[in-house]
Amino acid sequence: MHHNVHRFCIAPMMEWTDRHCRFFHRLLTRRARIYTEMITTAAVIHGDRARLLGFDPAEHPVALQLGGSEPEEVAQCAKIAADIGYDEVNLNVGCPSDRVQQGRFGACLMAEPRLVAECVAAMKASVKIPVTVKCRIGIDDRDSEEDLNEFTRVVQEAGVDALIVHARKAWLSGLSPRENREIPPLDYARVHRLKAAHARLPIVLNGGVADLVQAASHLALLDGVMMGRAAYQEPWRLLEVDPCLFGVPAQFVSPHAVAQALMPYIERELARGTRLHAITRHLLGLFRGMPGARAFRRHLATEAIRPGAGIATLRAALALLRANEAPLVHSSAA
Ligand SMILES: Cc1cc2nc3c(=O)[nH]c(=O)nc-3n(C[C@H](O)[C@H](O)[C@H](O)COP(=O)(O)O)c2cc1C
């Protein structure tokens, strides 16, 4: 029905969108495009690839986000990503942290459109999968409409398949990455105008999208929406993605059903030596706003980190929700 592969995306988030998180999110939506945490080219080239790049086949469609700015290196990494089955490679031109700036990648690349274009062209020459860029509307004093149009034109000429635009400029000095996600104001109209000016380039809006009603309103003007914190902190929202944005039923009817469906995965991972908390930390917001959600969250947050915590710990946390839903039955039984 919808051919646009970027219609709904879950943002790359360091320490958050690891493979356990992505597997869990995939149970909530079959259609969303999912992004890894940013992985630097140095890590891909020299690091433990199985650990850094491994993913479950169920995660498809899944995109690898790269941090880097050496055309040869990003091309080499794109090839590695494509060979192990990633569906897309995305270049990070949006992260403002100091550590990232020292490596000359992330948001500071907004000031070097030609270098970004070289990276895109090199990746396009080495892989068949889509090559995309995630950027900001501007950085520091380089934040005029012309600057963004110029950046877009240059990377489009280099063959970029889609541009994901975080609708907030970044301040490269003086603000922490966290402040950079809150403080400069969002400017959605800027992204809408960018699309109007580059009609043939798929453009995806990111930043502050709180729910699927907002997402749907942007989709009237843009090719896609990328949701970050709202998707992670309130993952139950993702259950609405398939029915509301793609017109197909969700795979599971409720957050409870998703938690049940995750059990075999958790058992498998525990058997491999994964700690329970590494998986369940991504579930803390699954029932947010529902009766018993706090007790569920508290139980998991404190108990799942204990040595030997296992599937029973998750079951006990889930029981706290049920107890709250039907308090009379439980109190008479006690
Ligand atoms: C914990 C955290 C980690 C993030 N890590 C990355 C990252 O690795 N790469 C990236 O491009 N953006 C990263 N971001 C930014 C998000 O992808 C997104 O652009 C930003 O949170 C705005 O979207 P939102 O308002 O929907 O959360 C991160 C954001 C958070 C909250």
Ligand as a Chemical Component Dictionary entry (heavy atoms), coordinates in Angstrom:
data_LIG
# 
_chem_comp.id                   LIG 
_chem_comp.type                 NON-POLYMER 
_chem_comp.pdbx_formal_charge   0 
_chem_comp.three_letter_code    LIG 
# 
loop_
_chem_comp_atom.comp_id 
_chem_comp_atom.atom_id 
_chem_comp_atom.alt_atom_id 
_chem_comp_atom.type_symbol 
_chem_comp_atom.charge 
_chem_comp_atom.model_Cartn_x 
_chem_comp_atom.model_Cartn_y 
_chem_comp_atom.model_Cartn_z 
_chem_comp_atom.pdbx_ordinal 
LIG C1  C1  C 0 19.750 8.637  24.446 1  
LIG C2  C2  C 0 19.855 9.223  23.057 2  
LIG C3  C3  C 0 20.871 8.813  22.218 3  
LIG C4  C4  C 0 20.976 9.321  20.917 4  
LIG N1  N1  N 0 21.933 8.813  20.072 5  
LIG C5  C5  C 0 21.931 9.184  18.762 6  
LIG C6  C6  C 0 22.773 8.546  17.806 7  
LIG O1  O1  O 0 23.527 7.616  18.110 8  
LIG N2  N2  N 0 22.731 8.987  16.525 9  
LIG C7  C7  C 0 21.893 10.005 16.130 10 
LIG O2  O2  O 0 21.865 10.353 14.937 11 
LIG N3  N3  N 0 21.092 10.608 17.009 12 
LIG C8  C8  C 0 21.071 10.204 18.306 13 
LIG N4  N4  N 0 20.171 10.775 19.162 14 
LIG C9  C9  C 0 19.213 11.781 18.652 15 
LIG C10 C10 C 0 17.935 11.097 18.180 16 
LIG O3  O3  O 0 18.186 10.219 17.098 17 
LIG C11 C11 C 0 16.910 12.144 17.726 18 
LIG O4  O4  O 0 17.468 12.891 16.665 19 
LIG C12 C12 C 0 16.544 13.114 18.849 20 
LIG O5  O5  O 0 16.325 12.420 20.082 21 
LIG C13 C13 C 0 15.294 13.919 18.492 22 
LIG O6  O6  O 0 14.186 13.073 18.259 23 
LIG P1  P1  P 0 13.058 12.850 19.392 24 
LIG O7  O7  O 0 12.640 14.210 19.852 25 
LIG O8  O8  O 0 11.968 12.085 18.700 26 
LIG O9  O9  O 0 13.710 12.071 20.497 27 
LIG C14 C14 C 0 20.060 10.290 20.467 28 
LIG C15 C15 C 0 19.040 10.714 21.331 29 
LIG C16 C16 C 0 18.920 10.189 22.609 30 
LIG C17 C17 C 0 17.786 10.630 23.492 31 
# 
loop_
_chem_comp_bond.comp_id 
_chem_comp_bond.atom_id_1 
_chem_comp_bond.atom_id_2 
_chem_comp_bond.value_order 
_chem_comp_bond.pdbx_ordinal 
LIG C1  C2  SING 1  
LIG C2  C3  SING 2  
LIG C2  C16 DOUB 3  
LIG C3  C4  DOUB 4  
LIG C4  N1  SING 5  
LIG C4  C14 SING 6  
LIG N1  C5  DOUB 7  
LIG C5  C6  SING 8  
LIG C5  C8  SING 9  
LIG C6  O1  DOUB 10 
LIG C6  N2  SING 11 
LIG N2  C7  SING 12 
LIG C7  O2  DOUB 13 
LIG C7  N3  SING 14 
LIG N3  C8  DOUB 15 
LIG C8  N4  SING 16 
LIG N4  C9  SING 17 
LIG N4  C14 SING 18 
LIG C9  C10 SING 19 
LIG C10 O3  SING 20 
LIG C10 C11 SING 21 
LIG C11 O4  SING 22 
LIG C11 C12 SING 23 
LIG C12 O5  SING 24 
LIG C12 C13 SING 25 
LIG C13 O6  SING 26 
LIG O6  P1  SING 27 
LIG P1  O7  DOUB 28 
LIG P1  O8  SING 29 
LIG P1  O9  SING 30 
LIG C14 C15 DOUB 31 
LIG C15 C16 SING 32 
LIG C16 C17 SING 33 
# 
